[in-house]
C-alpha cells in the first residue's frame, strides 16, 4: 500500500495548486520525503502579508459580488439551494481573488514548482495570479464574462492536460493525483459552463451539446469524490485532499460518510437531465455548508500564520468548487427551460402568408 494511503505521510501542501505544479515540476516523485516540498520547506513567507492579502482580496470580492448579483439573488425564480445558485460567479470570483493574493505574496516559491521546461517560471507564477484577479474582476463587474470565463476554462484545462493528468497516469496508484486531476477538471467545466450560459443566445445548439458534456463529466467527478470519502474518511470532507480532519471537528467519520453518500447521490442525479440542475445545486450547497461550518471556524482557531494559510486554502478551495457547481446548475437549468430565440426558430414555407390571411379574416 502506498504511504499516502496508509496515512503515514500526507501531502502537506495547503494550496492545492502547489500540488498541481509539484506533479509537473519534473522532480523525483518520492512520497516518503514529500514533506520537503511543503509550504514551509519552500520558504514561503509565513508572515502577516501571506494571511492578509488572500483574506482581504477574497472577502472584498465576495462582498462586491454579493452586491452586483443581489438583484439576481432576490429575483431568482428557483429557490434551489436557497437561491445561492445565483451567487455562483461571486463565489468563484472570491476564491480566484484569494488565490491571486497567494500568488502575489509567494511568487518566488511558487515559481520553483512551475514545470522546468517552461521559460520565465517566476513570470508564470505572477501571470497566473494576474489571470486569477482579472477573471475575478470580470465576474464581479459583470463585464466581458464570455471572454474571461473562456480563458479561465482554458487555463484550468491546461493545468489538467499538462500537469495533473500526466502525473496521474505516471503514478496510477496514487489516489491524490487523480483527485487533483478531477478537481481542476471540475473547475474547467464550471468556467466553461459560465461561457456557455453567456453565449447560449447566439449558439443554442452548440450550447446544448456542451451543456450535456459538462453535465455528464461533472456527474463523474461528484461520484468519484463521493467514493473518495469512503476510501479515506479520516481526511477533510468536501473536496478530497490529503489532510486529516481537524481534531476539533465532532463526529468526523460520520460527517465524511454522510458527505460521501450525498456526493454520490448528487452525481447519480446529474446523469439524468431532469434532475441534473438540482443535483449540481445541492452539491454546491453542501460545499457551502462545509465551508461555513468546518473551514471558516478553522481559520479563527488557527494558532499561527501557517495554520491560517492552510485554513484560507480550505475555505476558498471548497468555496470555488461550490461556486462552480452553482454555475453548472444554472447552465443546465437554462438549457432545459430557456426557449430558443425567436430569430433561431425555423419558419415553415407559407406559414407567414397563412398567418396574414388569418389576420385579415
Secondary structure, 3 states (H helix, E strand, C coil): CCHHHHCCCCCCCCCHHHHHHHHCCCCCCCHHHHHHHCCCCCCCCCCHHHHHHHHHHHHHHHHHHHHHCHHHHHCCCCCHHHHHHHHHHHHHHHHHHHHHHHHHHCHHHHHCCCCCCCCCHHHHHHHHHHHHHHHHHHHHHCCCHHHHHHHHHHHHHHHHHHHHHHHHHHCCCCHHHHHHHHHHHHHHHHHHHHHHHHHCCCCHHHHHHHHHHHHHHHHHHHHHHHHHHHHCCCECCCCCCCCECCCCCCCHHHHHHHHHHHHHHHHHHHCCCCCHHHHHHHHHHHHHHHHHHHHHHHHHHCCCHHHHHHHHHHHHHHHHHHHHHHHHHHHHHHHHHCCCCHHHCCCCCCHHHHHHHHHHC
